[in-house]
């Protein structure tokens, strides 16, 4: 016999009494409420106890590690993306935790079960990083993670020597596996690099990137120890084949280098080093001192352009400096070089870009170049310092088009 289901809709409309919603909301079993409170208190006590044990665990691990290597200062956190959220687990306790960028190093898990490599410590006297491979499994409720140590690796920062210890059979073997060193991509706190070299590196590179650069750059130690912080990363982008002082790497005199640091324009010097070292000496011939004076002047002019919200980069050259834009346009444009010295061209372009309401320095230079080109084509002398470049350009353009049409007839 099929049980007849209640018709709640009919019951609702058949009711004659007004529904007492307040009674429904407030109706509570006092005994049940007390039981709930007791369970909640038990949970809080357990949570407090768990936090105490997590602290004890980290202290004991630190003691154990200090015998052969130093544990990483930051907590090791494993991150996993569920369908609705990102959850985090503490490596050593396996418990769910909150992630704090200031105190934690984060490693990513792509599946609920698998293997993960994490850097757990450093052996500074051996120039090495200790990496441990774990087999892991996240429980169904996503409340905890079970981790089983599988393999321990040691990676030498200086020569990339790699060895592994299989924990199942206790056998040590030599390896060369880029996937192991990829683990170092997650280390961005500079703990190892600062302690190992005795520096205060403030750059953007993670430990894996720094290791790669150390392997291919002979002057790595000189750069990272002696160069001002603001130019370290820029210098590390070059694969220097010799171990040389910073000023020789830049191909400038030591006095020039020292003077740039003293005048707080060392970053600008390095950003424009190709011009200073003479890449376009045949078109812009200046001494190193003259270049420094120019760089310092342009640093101040950049502030003027920023104040008026004027762009000084071409849209496809976002890395361009003010000097590199001006110098590149000057050196590659014979029309402009024919009528201006570099300094007069530079001052005119900057001043009139501001005065004439242009929003892009490059657009002003392009219009100036086009105007001079048309003047040469028309056989007339250009107005070199026009205060109305757009109007002057448009009039000349109209006359130039007339000349072209006449020549076609």
VOBA-934508 format. One record per residue (C-alpha): y, x, z. Coordinates in pm, 1 decimal. Example, Ala and Ser with C-alpha at 12.3 -4.5 7.8 and 13.67 -1.06 7.14 Angstrom:
residues 2
-450.0, 1230.0, 780.0
-106.0, 1367.0, 714.0
//
This chain:
residues 409
0.0, 0.0, 0.0
336.1, 142.0, -104.3
580.1, 170.4, 184.2
901.5, -12.0, 112.5
1205.6, 215.4, 136.8
1506.2, 115.0, 338.2
1798.6, -11.5, 139.2
2085.5, 166.5, 313.0
2347.5, 32.0, 76.2
2247.1, -328.1, 151.1
2240.5, -256.2, 523.0
2590.1, -110.5, 504.4
2741.5, -414.1, 337.0
2545.3, -659.7, 556.5
2701.9, -515.1, 871.3
2940.7, -749.7, 1044.4
3065.1, -513.8, 1312.0
3329.9, -250.4, 1245.0
3179.9, 97.2, 1230.7
3273.5, 305.1, 1533.0
3317.7, 645.2, 1370.3
3461.1, 797.9, 1686.7
3144.8, 707.3, 1877.8
2930.6, 871.0, 1611.2
3137.0, 1190.2, 1621.0
3141.1, 1213.0, 2001.4
2787.1, 1102.3, 2070.2
2609.7, 1402.3, 2213.3
2303.9, 1461.3, 2426.4
2432.1, 1656.6, 2729.4
2095.5, 1815.6, 2804.4
2060.5, 1923.5, 2441.2
2412.6, 2067.2, 2445.3
2327.7, 2282.8, 2745.3
2012.6, 2408.4, 2575.2
2216.3, 2505.2, 2269.0
2468.5, 2692.1, 2484.0
2190.0, 2884.3, 2656.9
2037.1, 2985.6, 2323.2
2378.9, 3095.3, 2196.1
2427.7, 3309.0, 2507.6
2085.8, 3466.8, 2453.1
2178.2, 3548.2, 2092.6
2506.0, 3707.1, 2203.3
2324.0, 3919.2, 2463.3
2072.3, 4027.3, 2201.4
2350.9, 4115.1, 1958.2
2523.7, 4325.2, 2223.5
2195.2, 4495.3, 2302.7
2132.1, 4558.2, 1932.8
2473.2, 4723.5, 1895.1
2397.9, 4945.8, 2195.6
2065.0, 5048.2, 2045.0
2224.8, 5118.7, 1706.7
2468.6, 5355.2, 1879.0
2183.4, 5523.0, 2067.4
1989.0, 5559.2, 1743.0
2276.8, 5733.5, 1566.3
2326.2, 5968.2, 1863.3
1958.1, 6065.4, 1864.9
1954.4, 6113.2, 1487.4
2257.8, 6337.0, 1515.4
2080.7, 6548.2, 1777.0
1771.4, 6574.7, 1559.4
1966.7, 6669.3, 1248.4
2178.3, 6934.6, 1416.3
1873.8, 7159.7, 1429.4
1862.3, 7208.8, 1051.1
2161.5, 7027.8, 902.7
2465.0, 6820.3, 997.1
2450.2, 6444.4, 960.8
2720.5, 6287.8, 742.4
3013.9, 6167.5, 950.2
3034.7, 5833.1, 775.9
2778.6, 5559.9, 831.0
2533.2, 5511.1, 545.2
2551.5, 5153.1, 419.4
2330.6, 4985.2, 157.8
2497.4, 4717.8, -54.1
2312.5, 4433.4, -226.7
2456.8, 4149.5, -436.5
2298.1, 3810.0, -378.7
2375.2, 3510.2, -598.0
2656.7, 3404.7, -368.5
2770.0, 3710.0, -179.1
2751.7, 4085.2, -122.7
2559.0, 4185.3, 188.1
2540.7, 4519.6, 365.5
2272.6, 4692.6, 570.9
2289.7, 4991.1, 803.7
2049.4, 5258.2, 675.8
1908.7, 5363.6, 1012.4
1878.9, 5028.5, 1193.2
1806.7, 4811.4, 889.6
2038.1, 4541.3, 1027.4
2304.3, 4338.7, 847.9
2648.7, 4484.3, 912.4
3005.7, 4454.9, 789.4
3131.0, 4716.8, 546.0
3430.3, 4932.5, 637.0
3558.8, 5163.0, 364.4
3718.4, 5393.3, 621.3
3397.8, 5462.7, 816.1
3115.2, 5391.5, 569.5
2961.9, 5545.3, 257.5
2816.0, 5277.4, 33.5
2504.1, 5296.3, -186.2
2402.0, 5016.6, -420.9
2072.4, 4829.4, -439.3
1994.8, 4644.5, -764.0
1682.7, 4460.4, -646.8
1539.0, 4329.3, -319.5
1255.7, 4583.0, -335.9
1253.3, 4935.3, -469.9
1365.7, 5290.5, -403.2
1706.7, 5428.1, -308.2
1840.8, 5783.2, -270.2
2106.6, 5854.2, -7.9
2279.6, 6171.7, 110.1
2211.3, 6199.3, 482.9
2354.9, 6539.4, 572.8
2475.9, 6888.2, 485.0
2351.2, 7239.8, 542.8
2673.6, 7435.0, 511.5
2519.0, 7777.1, 568.5
2287.6, 7706.3, 274.9
2557.7, 7543.5, 59.9
2331.0, 7240.3, 32.2
2325.6, 6862.3, 49.6
2027.2, 6680.1, 200.0
1918.1, 6365.4, 15.3
1645.9, 6129.8, 129.2
1456.4, 5882.8, -87.7
1351.4, 5557.4, 79.4
1122.1, 5278.3, -24.1
1295.1, 4957.9, 81.5
1236.4, 4584.8, 104.6
1491.4, 4316.8, 195.1
1343.4, 4021.7, 382.9
1343.8, 3666.4, 244.2
1638.3, 3552.5, 457.3
1846.2, 3861.6, 362.3
1898.8, 3938.0, 730.4
1737.1, 4282.5, 745.3
1596.9, 4563.2, 533.3
1281.1, 4765.4, 590.9
1306.0, 5131.1, 489.5
1027.8, 5387.4, 466.6
1112.4, 5756.8, 403.9
940.8, 5872.4, 85.8
1084.2, 6207.5, -24.4
1342.3, 6456.6, 103.0
1549.1, 6659.9, -144.7
1775.5, 6957.5, -95.1
2041.9, 7025.8, -360.1
2240.2, 7349.3, -367.1
2605.9, 7280.9, -444.0
2673.1, 7626.7, -592.3
2380.1, 7678.9, -829.9
2218.8, 7331.1, -836.8
1884.4, 7458.2, -708.2
1675.4, 7152.1, -621.2
1363.8, 7125.2, -407.0
1171.8, 6824.4, -283.8
934.6, 6756.1, 4.6
681.0, 6478.6, -53.3
636.2, 6313.7, 284.0
296.9, 6166.3, 190.3
126.8, 6498.7, 122.6
380.0, 6738.6, 282.0
405.5, 6944.0, -40.5
731.2, 7119.2, -140.6
806.6, 7161.8, -512.0
1092.8, 7282.5, -732.9
1259.2, 7015.7, -945.9
1553.3, 6966.9, -1180.8
1646.2, 6600.6, -1186.3
1995.6, 6475.4, -1269.6
1913.3, 6141.6, -1106.3
1899.1, 6316.8, -769.3
2246.3, 6466.1, -804.1
2376.8, 6129.5, -927.3
2344.2, 6025.7, -562.6
2649.6, 6241.6, -491.4
2864.6, 6006.6, -701.2
2883.5, 5778.9, -397.2
3033.8, 6049.7, -173.6
3411.4, 6027.0, -200.4
3524.3, 6129.5, 149.8
3554.7, 6506.1, 74.9
3372.0, 6589.3, 400.3
3144.5, 6849.0, 244.2
3401.5, 7010.4, 14.1
3662.3, 7040.3, 289.8
3426.9, 7189.0, 548.9
3248.3, 7419.7, 306.7
3564.7, 7568.4, 153.9
3789.0, 7529.5, 459.0
4047.8, 7322.0, 272.1
4205.6, 6977.4, 270.6
4121.2, 6846.5, -75.7
4304.0, 6521.6, -153.6
4198.1, 6472.6, -513.4
4021.1, 6186.0, -684.8
3684.9, 6343.8, -764.9
3358.7, 6252.7, -591.8
3114.1, 6520.2, -476.8
2899.3, 6504.9, -791.8
3200.2, 6555.9, -1018.1
3319.7, 6846.6, -805.4
2976.6, 7005.9, -823.8
2970.8, 6977.1, -1205.0
3315.5, 7133.9, -1229.2
3213.5, 7411.7, -991.9
2915.9, 7493.3, -1215.5
3125.3, 7528.4, -1533.2
3459.8, 7660.9, -1402.7
3468.1, 8026.9, -1301.1
3799.4, 7983.1, -1119.6
3683.1, 7677.6, -920.6
3711.2, 7842.1, -577.9
4054.4, 7990.1, -651.6
4183.4, 7655.0, -777.9
4051.9, 7445.5, -493.4
4164.7, 7692.6, -226.4
4498.2, 7814.9, -361.0
4647.3, 7556.2, -596.3
4886.9, 7292.0, -457.5
4710.2, 6959.9, -406.4
4905.9, 6781.9, -677.4
4772.0, 7008.4, -954.5
4414.8, 7076.0, -837.1
4251.7, 6793.4, -1035.1
4451.7, 6877.0, -1348.7
4341.4, 7240.6, -1334.2
3979.6, 7141.0, -1270.4
3981.1, 6952.5, -1599.4
3974.1, 7289.9, -1775.9
3658.9, 7498.8, -1814.4
3807.6, 7837.5, -1730.3
3569.9, 8116.2, -1831.2
3735.8, 8381.4, -1613.7
3817.1, 8405.4, -1246.7
4194.9, 8453.6, -1247.2
4501.0, 8379.5, -1027.8
4658.9, 8038.5, -1082.4
4963.5, 8166.0, -1271.3
4738.9, 8353.4, -1515.9
4528.2, 8043.5, -1569.1
4852.1, 7868.3, -1662.9
4961.2, 8165.0, -1876.5
5301.0, 8198.7, -1706.1
5468.5, 8469.4, -1500.5
5403.9, 8465.6, -1125.4
5778.7, 8427.5, -1061.6
5778.6, 8116.7, -1281.5
5483.5, 7969.7, -1092.3
5633.6, 8046.3, -751.1
5972.4, 7913.8, -858.4
5815.7, 7586.2, -977.5
5650.3, 7538.9, -638.1
5976.4, 7616.8, -458.5
6168.7, 7366.9, -673.4
5900.7, 7098.7, -628.9
5830.1, 7075.4, -1001.9
5488.9, 7242.2, -1010.4
5316.6, 6921.1, -1125.5
5571.5, 6878.5, -1405.2
5523.4, 7241.8, -1505.7
5145.7, 7197.1, -1530.5
5180.2, 6864.7, -1713.2
5393.0, 7037.4, -1979.1
5231.4, 7379.3, -1972.3
5152.3, 7382.5, -2346.6
5521.8, 7378.4, -2431.5
5617.4, 7629.3, -2161.3
5348.6, 7872.7, -2274.4
5481.6, 7859.5, -2630.0
5269.6, 7614.7, -2829.4
5577.9, 7526.0, -3040.7
5772.1, 7847.2, -2994.5
5868.6, 7850.6, -3361.8
6048.5, 7516.8, -3321.0
6165.2, 7522.6, -2956.3
6225.1, 7877.0, -2841.8
6300.4, 7896.0, -2469.2
6233.6, 8139.7, -2189.9
6015.0, 8029.8, -1898.3
6326.1, 8002.9, -1680.9
6495.2, 7780.0, -1938.2
6185.7, 7559.2, -1948.9
6191.2, 7523.9, -1570.7
6557.8, 7423.8, -1578.5
6480.2, 7170.0, -1850.1
6179.5, 7030.6, -1661.7
6388.1, 6989.4, -1348.0
6661.7, 6811.8, -1542.6
6413.8, 6578.7, -1711.7
6253.6, 6494.2, -1378.7
6588.6, 6349.4, -1274.0
6632.1, 6172.7, -1609.4
6294.1, 6004.4, -1566.1
6434.9, 5829.6, -1262.2
6726.5, 5699.7, -1472.2
6487.4, 5562.1, -1734.7
6269.9, 5398.6, -1469.1
6576.9, 5240.2, -1311.8
6661.8, 5073.1, -1644.6
6294.0, 4990.5, -1707.9
6283.1, 5202.7, -2022.7
5944.1, 5324.8, -2141.5
5911.6, 5689.5, -2238.9
5551.6, 5685.4, -2360.0
5402.4, 5561.9, -2682.6
5166.9, 5272.1, -2612.0
4865.2, 5473.7, -2724.6
4965.4, 5781.7, -2520.6
4981.7, 5649.3, -2164.7
4946.4, 6002.1, -2025.3
5258.3, 6125.6, -2206.6
5540.4, 6285.7, -2008.0
5907.8, 6255.2, -2095.9
5919.9, 6616.5, -2210.7
5602.3, 6588.4, -2418.0
5733.4, 6278.0, -2597.5
6068.9, 6439.5, -2673.7
5917.9, 6774.1, -2773.1
5637.2, 6626.7, -2981.5
5870.4, 6398.6, -3174.1
6113.2, 6684.9, -3228.9
5853.3, 6937.3, -3342.4
5679.7, 6699.1, -3581.5
5996.0, 6556.6, -3737.5
6172.2, 6782.0, -3984.6
6453.1, 6529.7, -4038.8
6560.6, 6549.0, -3674.2
6521.8, 6929.0, -3653.1
6739.6, 6966.4, -3959.7
7044.4, 6825.9, -3776.9
6992.9, 6876.5, -3401.5
6914.4, 7153.3, -3158.6
6649.2, 7039.9, -2912.2
6888.4, 7007.7, -2617.3
7150.1, 6809.3, -2811.7
6881.0, 6581.0, -2952.9
6730.2, 6531.5, -2606.4
7060.5, 6444.6, -2439.3
7168.7, 6209.3, -2718.1
6836.6, 6023.5, -2726.5
6820.1, 5968.4, -2349.9
7186.7, 5872.7, -2306.5
7204.3, 5632.9, -2599.4
6865.7, 5473.0, -2535.5
7017.9, 5365.9, -2203.8
7367.3, 5286.0, -2333.7
7254.4, 5088.7, -2640.3
7006.2, 4868.8, -2456.2
6678.1, 4998.5, -2597.8
6365.4, 4938.5, -2389.2
6166.1, 5224.4, -2541.5
6268.9, 5585.3, -2591.7
6014.6, 5620.3, -2870.7
6163.4, 5323.2, -3058.6
6506.8, 5483.7, -3043.7
6368.6, 5814.4, -3176.6
6180.8, 5634.1, -3455.3
6494.0, 5446.6, -3561.2
6699.8, 5767.4, -3550.4
6443.4, 5949.5, -3763.4
6426.7, 5666.3, -4015.7
6805.9, 5654.4, -4037.5
6833.8, 6029.7, -4108.0
6554.4, 6007.6, -4367.5
6740.2, 5733.5, -4555.5
7070.6, 5926.3, -4536.2
6900.7, 6226.3, -4696.7
6758.8, 5996.3, -4963.7
7101.9, 5851.4, -5031.7
7260.8, 6195.8, -5035.7
7503.7, 6114.2, -4755.2
7577.0, 6289.4, -4428.4
7432.1, 6102.1, -4130.0
7639.0, 6006.0, -3827.2
7458.5, 6220.2, -3574.1
7584.7, 6067.2, -3251.6
7632.8, 5703.4, -3340.6
7701.0, 5468.4, -3049.3
7562.3, 5180.5, -3260.6
7240.5, 5322.3, -3400.5
7073.8, 4990.7, -3480.0
7375.3, 4860.8, -3671.3
7419.6, 5194.6, -3848.8
7048.6, 5203.1, -3931.5
7045.4, 4845.6, -4067.5
7347.3, 4903.4, -4293.2
7194.5, 5224.6, -4425.9
6860.3, 5050.2, -4476.4
7025.9, 4779.9, -4688.1
7199.4, 5041.0, -4905.8
6879.1, 5242.0, -4934.1
6684.5, 4937.4, -5056.5
6952.7, 4872.9, -5319.6
6922.9, 5233.9, -5440.4
6542.7, 5207.9, -5457.9
6562.5, 4884.3, -5657.9
6814.0, 5038.3, -5895.9
6590.0, 5338.3, -5954.2
6303.1, 5105.3, -6044.3
6506.1, 4933.2, -6319.9
//
